Amino acid sequence: MKMRSIAVILLVMVFCFTGVPVLLAKENVYKYDSGDSIAVVLKRHEGKTVYIMLENGVEISGEVSKLGAYTVHISTLTGMDYYDAVIDLNEIVGVKYRARGFKK
């Protein structure tokens, strides 16, 4: 009887310390606003990896390092770790990004 009580208490403690935070954790999802420009989306993803689609059909992926008034600096290009790119914002037609698990 005493052993069963200890086992139940241990199970409750394990659930409290591991199960509840997982169940209560709300997934942090990026909220897109219809008024967002390409620059706003890139600014919100500074330090994150994105896939940028250009007018000529080329797709470039890497980490958004810095956003300027007319250009964006992409560092650590995917598959080309020693290269960076500076892209004219007017040449960008789309941005793909990880939406689930996004951390602000």
C-alpha positions as CSV (number, residue, x, y, z in Angstrom):
1,M,0.0,0.0,0.0
2,K,2.7,2.4,1.0
3,M,4.7,1.6,-2.2
4,R,1.6,2.2,-4.4
5,S,1.1,5.6,-2.8
6,I,4.7,6.6,-3.4
7,A,4.4,5.4,-7.1
8,V,1.2,7.5,-7.5
9,I,2.8,10.5,-6.0
10,L,5.9,10.1,-8.3
11,L,3.7,9.8,-11.3
12,V,1.7,12.9,-10.4
13,M,5.0,14.8,-9.9
14,V,6.4,13.7,-13.2
15,F,3.2,14.8,-15.0
16,C,3.2,18.1,-13.2
17,F,6.8,18.9,-14.1
18,T,6.7,17.6,-17.7
19,G,3.2,17.1,-19.0
20,V,1.5,20.3,-18.0
21,P,3.9,22.7,-19.6
22,V,3.7,20.8,-22.8
23,L,0.0,20.7,-22.8
24,L,-0.3,24.4,-21.8
25,A,2.4,25.7,-24.2
26,K,0.8,27.7,-26.9
27,E,2.5,27.4,-30.3
28,N,4.0,30.7,-31.3
29,V,2.7,31.3,-34.8
30,Y,3.7,34.2,-37.1
31,K,0.6,36.3,-37.8
32,Y,0.5,37.6,-41.3
33,D,-1.2,41.0,-41.8
34,S,-2.7,41.8,-45.2
35,G,-1.0,45.2,-45.0
36,D,2.5,43.8,-44.6
37,S,5.0,44.6,-47.3
38,I,7.9,42.4,-48.3
39,A,10.2,44.7,-46.2
40,V,7.9,44.2,-43.1
41,V,7.9,40.5,-43.5
42,L,11.7,40.4,-43.9
43,K,12.2,42.7,-40.9
44,R,10.1,40.4,-38.7
45,H,12.3,37.5,-39.8
46,E,15.7,39.1,-39.1
47,G,18.0,36.4,-37.8
48,K,15.8,33.7,-39.3
49,T,16.1,31.6,-42.4
50,V,13.8,32.6,-45.3
51,Y,13.4,31.6,-49.0
52,I,13.2,34.6,-51.3
53,M,11.7,34.3,-54.8
54,L,13.0,36.8,-57.3
55,E,11.4,38.2,-60.4
56,N,13.7,36.1,-62.7
57,G,12.5,32.9,-61.0
58,V,15.6,32.3,-58.9
59,E,15.1,31.3,-55.3
60,I,17.6,32.3,-52.7
61,S,17.6,31.1,-49.1
62,G,19.6,32.1,-46.1
63,E,19.4,34.1,-42.9
64,V,18.0,37.6,-43.0
65,S,21.0,39.6,-41.6
66,K,20.0,43.2,-42.1
67,L,17.3,45.1,-43.9
68,G,18.0,48.5,-45.5
69,A,15.8,51.0,-47.2
70,Y,16.3,49.5,-50.6
71,T,18.1,46.2,-50.1
72,V,18.2,43.1,-47.8
73,H,21.4,41.4,-46.7
74,I,21.1,37.6,-46.7
75,S,23.9,35.8,-44.9
76,T,24.9,32.1,-44.8
77,L,23.2,31.2,-48.1
78,T,21.8,27.7,-48.0
79,G,24.2,25.4,-49.7
80,M,26.8,28.2,-50.0
81,D,27.8,28.7,-46.4
82,Y,30.7,31.0,-47.2
83,Y,28.6,33.4,-49.3
84,D,26.3,36.3,-48.6
85,A,23.9,38.2,-50.9
86,V,22.5,41.7,-51.1
87,I,19.1,41.7,-52.9
88,D,17.2,44.7,-54.2
89,L,13.8,44.8,-52.5
90,N,12.2,45.7,-55.8
91,E,13.3,42.4,-57.3
92,I,11.6,40.2,-54.7
93,V,8.2,38.8,-55.6
94,G,7.7,36.5,-52.6
95,V,9.1,35.2,-49.3
96,K,8.7,31.8,-47.8
97,Y,9.4,31.3,-44.1
98,R,8.8,28.9,-41.3
99,A,5.4,29.9,-39.8
100,R,4.9,27.3,-37.1
101,G,7.3,27.4,-34.1
102,F,8.2,31.0,-35.0
103,K,9.9,32.8,-32.1
104,K,9.7,36.5,-31.8
